Amino acid sequence: QRPLTEAEIESKIRDQADALRTCYGRERYNLNVDLSDFTFKVGVPNDGTPSTAEVQGTVPENQQLLSECLSQVLRRVHYPAHVGAKITLMVPIKAPK
């Protein structure tokens, strides 16, 4: 095992761009409103178990399903086991325009 870098984590998240866009697309169709940007606190354990993803800040009431969809996508990202402590970072997700 080796250390896992934030750049590697961010790359894995970028690989999920289509799934994240799908969340936004579905909600844009359902709500027909401007959708919010979100920031998630993502935790990556060192043992390869699933990551955590918690939205930071207040979620507009009509966008709860959107934030949950985004969170589910982020939690499904698989990271390899690595040496060192759990890695926690803030991940901004921008609404597609």
Secondary structure as GFF3:
##gff-version 3
##sequence-region A 1 97
A	DSSP	alpha_helix	6	14	.	.	.	ID=ss1
A	DSSP	alpha_helix	17	31	.	.	.	ID=ss2
A	DSSP	beta_strand	38	44	.	.	.	ID=ss3
A	DSSP	beta_strand	52	56	.	.	.	ID=ss4
A	DSSP	three_ten_helix	61	63	.	.	.	ID=ss5
A	DSSP	alpha_helix	64	76	.	.	.	ID=ss6
A	DSSP	beta_strand	87	93	.	.	.	ID=ss7
###
